[in-house]
Amino acid sequence: DKLITKFGIELPKEFLVRWLVAINEGKFTAEQVEKDYPHFENDLKWQLIRDKIAVEQEFKVEEQELIAIAKSYIANQMMQYGMGQLPEEFIEKYANDLLTKDEERRKLAERIIENKVVEWLKETIKLDEKEVDFEKFKELING
């Protein structure tokens, strides 16, 4: 949130509310979008910041990275369904199937870029560490 605030990006709220209602084709009313707008606005600002950093740092997504993240995703999904350790060929087949779907491929590529941006930020931004007692910590967290 601090990073989003620091960049000071202003978005056209009225336009975005109308746009969100229109693209969701009647799934949401303007009132529902208004209610959730702060969350959407923060997400959109983060996407803009992330994309700007990715372009400036020339982050790219390699095919090997896509395969690795798809395999990890499939393995995690299977574990959630209680399937445990699966043969590598099985995971590889489903990962390749997943990568044939344009939308899934795009989502995985975005996750890779996001991971690269977050790692870059961790290396670039210097944190100002302070020792505080618990009450001061709660105060800082709650604003």
MARKOL-86535 format. One record per residue (C-alpha): residue number from 1; residue in one letter; x, y, z negated. Coordinates in steps of 0.05 Angstrom, whole numbers, plus 5000, padded with zeros to 4 digits. Each point is the difference from the previous one (the first is absolute). Example, Ala and Ser with C-alpha at 12.3 -4.5 7.8 and 13.67 -1.06 7.14 Angstrom:
// MARKOL-86535
> 1 A 5246 4910 4844 .
> 2 S 5027 5069 5013 .
***
This chain:
// MARKOL-86535
> 1 D 5000 5000 5000 .
> 2 K 5057 5047 4984 .
> 3 L 5030 4989 5069 .
> 4 I 4933 5013 5033 .
> 5 T 4991 5064 4960 .
> 6 K 5071 5023 5014 .
> 7 F 4989 4996 5076 .
> 8 G 4939 5045 4993 .
> 9 I 4962 4971 5059 .
> 10 E 4932 5033 5010 .
> 11 L 4946 4961 5036 .
> 12 P 4934 5025 5031 .
> 13 K 4952 4968 4950 .
> 14 E 4934 5016 5035 .
> 15 F 5025 4973 5066 .
> 16 L 5028 4937 4969 .
> 17 V 4936 4986 4962 .
> 18 R 4960 5006 5065 .
> 19 W 5051 4958 5037 .
> 20 L 4999 4945 4947 .
> 21 V 4924 4997 5002 .
> 22 A 5002 4996 5077 .
> 23 I 5053 4946 5007 .
> 24 N 4967 4956 4948 .
> 25 E 4936 5001 5042 .
> 26 G 4949 5007 4945 .
> 27 K 5034 4956 4948 .
> 28 F 5011 5061 4955 .
> 29 T 4962 5064 4988 .
> 30 A 5034 5067 4995 .
> 31 E 4986 4998 4925 .
> 32 Q 5036 4933 4993 .
> 33 V 5059 5025 5040 .
> 34 E 5002 5065 4959 .
> 35 K 5003 4958 4936 .
> 36 D 5059 4959 5025 .
> 37 Y 5033 5057 5038 .
> 38 P 5057 5014 4949 .
> 39 H 5024 4928 5007 .
> 40 F 4995 5002 5076 .
> 41 E 5036 5067 5001 .
> 42 N 5058 4974 4958 .
> 43 D 5006 4938 5044 .
> 44 L 5000 5042 5063 .
> 45 K 5052 5048 4972 .
> 46 W 5045 4941 4981 .
> 47 Q 4992 4971 5070 .
> 48 L 5022 5066 5030 .
> 49 I 5060 5006 4954 .
> 50 R 5019 4927 5011 .
> 51 D 4995 5006 5075 .
> 52 K 5041 5065 5001 .
> 53 I 5055 4967 4959 .
> 54 A 4998 4938 5043 .
> 55 V 5009 5041 5064 .
> 56 E 5054 5045 4971 .
> 57 Q 5039 4940 4973 .
> 58 E 4987 4961 5065 .
> 59 F 4973 4940 4963 .
> 60 K 4982 4943 5048 .
> 61 V 4965 4934 4991 .
> 62 E 5038 4941 5027 .
> 63 E 4966 4935 5023 .
> 64 Q 5038 4961 4946 .
> 65 E 4972 5046 4947 .
> 66 L 4929 4989 5026 .
> 67 I 5010 4924 4999 .
> 68 A 5029 5002 4930 .
> 69 I 4943 5042 4971 .
> 70 A 4947 4959 5036 .
> 71 K 5030 4936 4972 .
> 72 S 5002 5030 4930 .
> 73 Y 4927 5023 5008 .
> 74 I 4977 4931 5023 .
> 75 A 5038 4965 4944 .
> 76 N 4970 5046 4947 .
> 77 Q 4930 4990 5029 .
> 78 M 5007 4925 4998 .
> 79 M 5026 5002 4928 .
> 80 Q 4939 5040 4980 .
> 81 Y 4957 4944 5028 .
> 82 G 5039 4950 4958 .
> 83 M 5038 4970 5058 .
> 84 G 5068 5008 4968 .
> 85 Q 5064 4986 5039 .
> 86 L 4985 4988 5073 .
> 87 P 5046 4976 5055 .
> 88 E 5038 5055 5036 .
> 89 E 4970 4979 5068 .
> 90 F 4930 5010 4972 .
> 91 I 5015 5070 4974 .
> 92 E 5037 5018 5064 .
> 93 K 4942 4978 5044 .
> 94 Y 4949 5041 4961 .
> 95 A 5047 5060 4996 .
> 96 N 5007 4998 5076 .
> 97 D 4925 4994 5008 .
> 98 L 4991 5060 4954 .
> 99 L 5049 5041 5041 .
> 100 T 4959 4988 5064 .
> 101 K 4944 5043 4969 .
> 102 D 5015 5073 5016 .
> 103 E 4966 5028 4938 .
> 104 E 5037 4952 4953 .
> 105 R 5066 5013 5036 .
> 106 R 4989 5076 4991 .
> 107 K 4984 4992 4926 .
> 108 L 5062 4959 4988 .
> 109 A 5043 5049 5039 .
> 110 E 4972 5057 4958 .
> 111 R 5017 4961 4936 .
> 112 I 5072 4992 5025 .
> 113 I 5006 5074 5015 .
> 114 E 4970 5018 4933 .
> 115 N 5050 4954 4964 .
> 116 K 5057 5034 5038 .
> 117 V 4974 5069 4983 .
> 118 V 4992 4982 4926 .
> 119 E 5070 4971 4997 .
> 120 W 5028 5063 5034 .
> 121 L 4963 5044 4950 .
> 122 K 5028 4960 4942 .
> 123 E 5070 5010 5026 .
> 124 T 4990 5073 5018 .
> 125 I 4959 5030 4944 .
> 126 K 5036 5012 4936 .
> 127 L 4958 4987 4939 .
> 128 D 5005 5045 4940 .
> 129 E 5000 4949 4943 .
> 130 K 4978 5025 4932 .
> 131 E 4992 4964 4934 .
> 132 V 4932 5015 4969 .
> 133 D 4959 4972 4943 .
> 134 F 4936 4961 5014 .
> 135 E 4954 5060 4989 .
> 136 K 5039 5043 5049 .
> 137 F 5000 4942 5049 .
> 138 K 4924 4995 4997 .
> 139 E 4994 5075 5009 .
> 140 L 5045 4998 5062 .
> 141 I 4961 4943 5030 .
> 142 N 4931 5030 4987 .
> 143 G 5022 5068 5025 .
***
